[in-house]
Amino acid sequence: MKMLTLILLTFLSTSAFAQGQYFYLTLDFAKPLANTEWIGDMATRGARVGYRSFINDKISAGLDLGWNTYDQYNPTETRETGNTAITTDYFKYIYSYSATVSGQYNFEVGEGDRFHPYAGLGLGAVNQQHAIYYNIYHDSERSWGFLARPEAGILVRLSRYGSFGLMGAIHYDYSTNKSPKFNYGSFSALGFQLGIVFIEL
C-alpha cells in the first residue's frame, strides 16, 4: 500500500508541472547474472510499459510496469538422494513482475527535435516466483524484493515533429529477492529494451 501511495504521489506531482510527456511499450530481453547454474539462458519473453512526464527540459519522471519469464530446459538425467533415485528432465522458471518509480536526465543532441538520449534510475518492487517442473511434479517459491534499475537509452522520432517514435535502452536490474529453496540470496540481470514510443513535447 505504501508503494502504491508513493507511485500515485509521484505521478500527480510530475504531471502538475509537466512541459511534455511520453508513453512507451517495449519488448524486454534479459540475461540473468545471479545463480546462472540454475538459470543462465537469455529471457526472450518480457515486456515493459511506462509513462514519463517532463519536470523541465532536462529532468523527467514517471512509472514503469514490467514482466519477464526466465526459463531453462535440462535434459533427462538420474539424480540420487539417499536411498532413492529419480530419472527425469527438468523445466526451470523464474516469473518476474516489477513496478518502479523512475527519474531520468535527458541530454541535448543537435536541436533536440528527433533524438532524445537519457540516463536514469528506477526504484521499486519486484515479485518473483522460482519454479521447477519435473515429470508430474513441481516445486516453487515466491518472494517480494526491493528493485534498483539504472538505465540508459534513446528515443527517436520517426519525423521531426511527429509524436510516434522508437525507443531503445539497456538496463541493469538488482533486486533483494531471496529464494533459499533455489539458492538465491538476491537476483540481478542485464537487459535490453526495444519498442515504440508516443511523444508529446
N, C-alpha and C positions, 0 to 999 in steps of 0.2 A: 504494500500500500504506500509506503514511504517513497519507493522508487517511482510509482505511477504519479504521485503528487509532484515530485521533483521534475519529471518529464513534462507534465502539464504546465507547471510554472515557467519552465524554460521556454516552452513553445509559445506561451502567451506573451512573455516579456520580449522575446526576439521578434515576434510578429508585430508588436506595437510600434517598434522603431525601424521596421524593415524599409530598405531602399530597393529591394529586389528579392526574388526568391526563385528556387527551382526544386523540382521533384525528379527523382530518378528511380529506375528499375534496372538491376543488373544481374547477370549470372555471376556466381562467385565460386571460383575454383581454389581449393585449399590443400596444402600439403602438411600433414601433422609433423610436429617436431619433437613431441614427447612420447616416450614409450613406443618407438617405431617398430619394435619387435612384435608388438601385439597388432597394431595397425600402422602401416607406413605408406600405404598407397595414396595417391592423389585423389581427393574428393572432387568428382565432376558433377555431383548433384548438390547444388546450392544456389541461393538467390538472396538478394538484398533489395529492400525498398527504403527510400529515405526522403526527407524534406529538409531544405536549408532556407534560412531567412538571413538577409544581409543586415547587419547592425550598422556598418559603414562600408566604405569602399574596400577595405582590407579584411574585415572580420565577418564571418558568417557562423551561424549556429543552427542546430536542428536535431532531428531524431532519426534513428536507424532501426529497422527491424530486419533480422536475417535468420536463415537456417542453412545448415549443411548436414549431409549424410556421408560419413566416412565408412567405408566398408572394405573388407578383405576376405578372400576365399583361401582356405588352407585345404590341400588335397587330403585324401584318406590316409590315416596313419593309425597306429596302435599305441595307446597310452596305458601304462600300468600304474595302478595306485593301490598299494598294499597287496592284498590277495586277489584283486580283480583287475581286469583289463577291458578296454573298450576300443573298438575299431570303427572309425567314422571320419567323415570330412567335417569341416567347421566353417561357419559363416560368422564373421565378426563385424559388429556395427558400433558406431557412435553417432547418435542422433543429437544434434546441437541446435538450440534455438536461442537467439540473442536479442537484446534491446539495449540501445545506448543513447546517451545524450552526447552530441558531438559538436566540436568547435573547429573552425578552420581559419588559417591565414591564407589569403588569396594574393598571388603575385601578379604584377602587371607584365604583359607581353605585348609589345607594339602599342596599338591604340586600344587594346583591351576589348575589342568588339567580337572576336571569334574564338580566341584561345584563352582559357582560364585555368592555369595551373594552381594547385593548392597543396598545403600540408596541414594535417590536423590530428586531433586526438579524440577518440570516443571512450567514454566511461559508462559502464552499466552493469548488467547482469546477464548470465547465461545459464540455461538449463540443459544438462546433458544426460542422456541415457546410454550407458555402456551395455551391450548385449552380445551374447554368443548363442548360436543355434547349432545343434549337433543332433543328428538322427531325428528322433521325435521329441527331443528335449530342448529347453532353452533356459538361460540364466541371465539376469540383468540387474543393474543397479542404477539409480537415478540420483542426481545431486544438483544443487544450485551453487553458483560461484560468482565472484566479482570479475568483471572483464575490463581489461585495458587494451585499446586498439589504436596504436599510431598508424597513420595512413598518409600516403602521397598520391596525387592523381591529377587528372586534367579533364576539363570539359571542353568540347569542341563543337561550336555551332556549325551546322551544315551550310548556312548562308549568313551573311554579315550581320544582319539584324533579326534573323529568324529565331523562333522560340524552340525549335527542335534541334537536338544535337546528340552527340555520342559522349560517353564517359568511360574512362579507363583509370584504374587505380591499383596500387599494391598496398597490402596491409599486413601487419603482424598482430596476431591475437595472443594474449596471455590471460588465462583465467585460473582462478583458485579452486576449480572443481576437483574434488577428491573422489577416488573410487578404489578403496583398499582391496576389494574383491578382484579388480582387474589391474592392480598395481599402478594406479595413477595418483600421484601426490599433487599434481597440477596438470594443466593442459596448455599447449601452445601450438600455433600453426602459422604458416606463411601463405597468404592468399593473393589472388589476382581477380579483379572485377572488370567486366566489360558489359556495357549496356547502353540504354537510351536515357536522355535527359530532356526535360521540358523547362525552359529558362524564361524568366520574366525579369529582365534587368533594365 
